[in-house]
Amino acid sequence: MVLVAWRDALLAELGRALSQECDVQHRTLAMGLSQEGFIAGLADATHDLDIGLVVSNAGIGNPGEFLKLDRRLLQETLRLNTMAHLDVTHHFGVKLAERRRGGLILVGATGAENGIPCMANDGGAKAYVHSPGEALHYEFKPLGVCVTARAAALTNTAGARKVRP
Ligand SMILES: NC(=O)c1ccc[n+]([C@@H]2O[C@H](COP(=O)([O-])OP(=O)(O)OC[C@H]3O[C@@H](n4cnc5c(N)ncnc54)[C@H](OP(=O)(O)O)[C@@H]3O)[C@@H](O)[C@H]2O)c1
């Protein structure tokens, strides 16, 4: 099991707990998925593994009045919620198709397609996940790869508490 996110200490703690509970080996990678070119580092750090299930989950929301939000933050949010999924799906999609068996789960958000005031960029970015997810479900099926686009509903997590304290 490979765990990827920002904070190394939390990843290490989670990895230890999951290894004990599920009797699996783990590897942690602390990296920023909104950085351009991150996929090369992720590919390098996992090249020796036969990965069968990929969960592309990292995502953030930065609500607020659109015109008052910092443009760089808007761009970073967009990159993480779209380009990271694209790069992960393309890189691991090739590898899963080669092994002709496996799964890919892309985490989106309920309501994203509808346009959410004060979450205009967040909703637009999350809406991206659903369309390629549904399309690739059909496109990858003959390759033996099952794609699921998961529209997450409001869940009490650290990320959600940041959005709605
Ligand atoms: N919770 C909800 O109500 C809700 C609703 C709709 C959709 N979703 C979606 O569900 C998914 C999980 O959300 P969550 O609520 O569990 O959020 P969360 O508690 O904030 O967790 C997000 C995870 O993504 C990682 N992450 C964030 N930005 C990153 C970056 N630039 N590079 C690498 N890792 C990064 C975080 O790493 P660190 O912990 O190291 O910071 C954290 O592990 C997201 O895609 C979110 O959009 C959640």
The ligand as an SDF file (V2000), in Angstrom:
LIG
                    3D

 48 52  0  0  0  0  0  0  0  0999 V2000
  -15.5430   16.0340    3.3140 N   0  0  0  0  0  0  0  0  0  0  0  0
  -16.5250   16.4050    2.4950 C   0  0  0  0  0  0  0  0  0  0  0  0
  -17.5860   16.8500    2.9300 O   0  0  0  0  0  0  0  0  0  0  0  0
  -16.3500   16.2890    0.9970 C   0  0  0  0  0  0  0  0  0  0  0  0
  -17.4170   16.6250    0.1760 C   0  0  0  0  0  0  0  0  0  0  0  0
  -17.2820   16.5100   -1.1790 C   0  0  0  0  0  0  0  0  0  0  0  0
  -16.0880   16.0480   -1.7230 C   0  0  0  0  0  0  0  0  0  0  0  0
  -15.0480   15.7180   -0.9220 N   0  0  0  0  0  0  0  0  0  0  0  0
  -13.8060   15.2350   -1.5400 C   0  0  0  0  0  0  0  0  0  0  0  0
  -13.3240   14.1010   -0.8600 O   0  0  0  0  0  0  0  0  0  0  0  0
  -11.8880   14.0510   -0.9740 C   0  0  0  0  0  0  0  0  0  0  0  0
  -11.2780   13.9290    0.4080 C   0  0  0  0  0  0  0  0  0  0  0  0
  -11.6220   15.0840    1.1300 O   0  0  0  0  0  0  0  0  0  0  0  0
  -11.5560   15.2040    2.7120 P   0  0  0  0  0  0  0  0  0  0  0  0
  -12.8020   15.8720    3.1840 O   0  0  0  0  0  0  0  0  0  0  0  0
  -11.1420   13.9050    3.3150 O   0  0  0  0  0  0  0  0  0  0  0  0
  -10.3910   16.2780    2.8280 O   0  0  0  0  0  0  0  0  0  0  0  0
   -9.1560   16.4030    3.8270 P   0  0  0  0  0  0  0  0  0  0  0  0
   -9.5400   15.9450    5.1870 O   0  0  0  0  0  0  0  0  0  0  0  0
   -8.6720   17.8230    3.6770 O   0  0  0  0  0  0  0  0  0  0  0  0
   -8.1100   15.4040    3.1910 O   0  0  0  0  0  0  0  0  0  0  0  0
   -7.5410   15.7160    1.9600 C   0  0  0  0  0  0  0  0  0  0  0  0
   -6.3070   14.8770    1.7700 C   0  0  0  0  0  0  0  0  0  0  0  0
   -5.6720   15.3360    0.5560 O   0  0  0  0  0  0  0  0  0  0  0  0
   -4.3240   15.6860    0.8490 C   0  0  0  0  0  0  0  0  0  0  0  0
   -3.9420   16.8480    0.0430 N   0  0  0  0  0  0  0  0  0  0  0  0
   -4.5890   18.0300   -0.0560 C   0  0  0  0  0  0  0  0  0  0  0  0
   -3.9340   18.8280   -0.8990 N   0  0  0  0  0  0  0  0  0  0  0  0
   -2.8550   18.1390   -1.3370 C   0  0  0  0  0  0  0  0  0  0  0  0
   -1.7980   18.4210   -2.2320 C   0  0  0  0  0  0  0  0  0  0  0  0
   -1.7180   19.5900   -2.8840 N   0  0  0  0  0  0  0  0  0  0  0  0
   -0.8570   17.4820   -2.4410 N   0  0  0  0  0  0  0  0  0  0  0  0
   -0.9300   16.2830   -1.7960 C   0  0  0  0  0  0  0  0  0  0  0  0
   -1.9050   15.9420   -0.9650 N   0  0  0  0  0  0  0  0  0  0  0  0
   -2.8590   16.8580   -0.7260 C   0  0  0  0  0  0  0  0  0  0  0  0
   -4.2950   16.0230    2.3240 C   0  0  0  0  0  0  0  0  0  0  0  0
   -2.9770   15.8200    2.7820 O   0  0  0  0  0  0  0  0  0  0  0  0
   -2.4860   16.3050    4.2410 P   0  0  0  0  0  0  0  0  0  0  0  0
   -3.3780   15.6360    5.2530 O   0  0  0  0  0  0  0  0  0  0  0  0
   -1.1000   15.8300    4.3080 O   0  0  0  0  0  0  0  0  0  0  0  0
   -2.6670   17.7940    4.2350 O   0  0  0  0  0  0  0  0  0  0  0  0
   -5.3040   15.0350    2.9040 C   0  0  0  0  0  0  0  0  0  0  0  0
   -4.6880   13.7870    3.1140 O   0  0  0  0  0  0  0  0  0  0  0  0
  -11.4710   15.3490   -1.6930 C   0  0  0  0  0  0  0  0  0  0  0  0
  -11.2700   15.0830   -3.0670 O   0  0  0  0  0  0  0  0  0  0  0  0
  -12.6710   16.2590   -1.4760 C   0  0  0  0  0  0  0  0  0  0  0  0
  -12.7910   17.2450   -2.4880 O   0  0  0  0  0  0  0  0  0  0  0  0
  -15.1490   15.8330    0.4430 C   0  0  0  0  0  0  0  0  0  0  0  0
  1  2  1  0
  2  3  2  0
  2  4  1  0
  4  5  1  0
  4 48  2  0
  5  6  2  0
  6  7  1  0
  7  8  2  0
  8  9  1  0
  8 48  1  0
  9 10  1  0
  9 46  1  0
 10 11  1  0
 11 12  1  0
 11 44  1  0
 12 13  1  0
 13 14  1  0
 14 15  2  0
 14 16  1  0
 14 17  1  0
 17 18  1  0
 18 19  2  0
 18 20  1  0
 18 21  1  0
 21 22  1  0
 22 23  1  0
 23 24  1  0
 23 42  1  0
 24 25  1  0
 25 26  1  0
 25 36  1  0
 26 27  1  0
 26 35  1  0
 27 28  2  0
 28 29  1  0
 29 30  1  0
 29 35  2  0
 30 31  1  0
 30 32  2  0
 32 33  1  0
 33 34  2  0
 34 35  1  0
 36 37  1  0
 36 42  1  0
 37 38  1  0
 38 39  2  0
 38 40  1  0
 38 41  1  0
 42 43  1  0
 44 45  1  0
 44 46  1  0
 46 47  1  0
M  CHG  2   8   1  16  -1
M  END
$$$$
